[in-house]
Amino acid sequence: MPYITSLERMGIQQGIQQGIQQGEYVLLLRQLQHKFQQVPDLYLKKLEAADSDMLLSWGERVLGAKTLSDVFEASASNAV
């Protein structure tokens, strides 16, 4: 088994994290499209800029959301 440097290991971990985040993004986008049909550019840009934690939070909110703004706009009543 070849030796993997710590720099290579960090690169591998970063690649794995990026893959996970991309999967979270794709799943949330598909959920939003299924539930609300159209996802305006404003929300697409928010999705593209979001980190993994935010994508997961929005993914939980989409379950009870009645509107797209319910998913993306945090308030005391729907905060996760």
Residue, then its C-alpha position, 0 to 999 in steps of 0.5 A: m500500500p503506497y504512503i499517503t502524505s498528510l497533504e494528500r489525505m487533506g485533499i482526499q477529505q476535501g474532495i469527499q466533503q465536496g462530493i457530499q455537499q454536492g449531493e445535498y445540493v442536488l437532493l434539496l434542489r430536486q425536493l424543491q422542484h418537486k414541491f414547488q415546481q419552479v425555483p427562482d434564480l434568487y433561491l438557486k443562488k442561495l443554494e449554490a452559495a450555501d455550506s453543508d450545514m445550511l443545505l441540511s437545515w433547509g432540507e429539514r425545513v422543506l418538509g413542513a414548508k408551504t412556500l419557498s420563503d418558508v424554506f429559506e427565511a429563518s424565523a422563530s416559528n420555523a427555525v431548525 
